[in-house]
Amino acid sequence: MENLFDYILVVSCKKEIAIERMMENRGYTKEEARARYQSQSKQRKEMLKADFVLYNDTCISDLEKKLDAVMKELKKG
């Protein structure tokens, strides 16, 4: 489907952080979170296709700043 879009942006974080967030935000057990993480497509493949990769290992406000920077770059054209 990537041909349908002008750009591909991937938001990624470390495996441990993703699992922790699923447990906190969605109420998954550790086993459920690990299984969900494993069932998703591999990050490396996604990153290779991406025009932009944002690392979200900290807080949402840091991610928003990174996204704003990407949007400014895209607006420059």
Secondary structure, DSSP 8 states (H G I E B T S, - for coil): -GGGSS--EEEE--HHHHHHHHHHHH---HHHHHHHHHHS--HHHHHHH-SEEEE-SS-HHHHHHHHHHHHHHHHH-
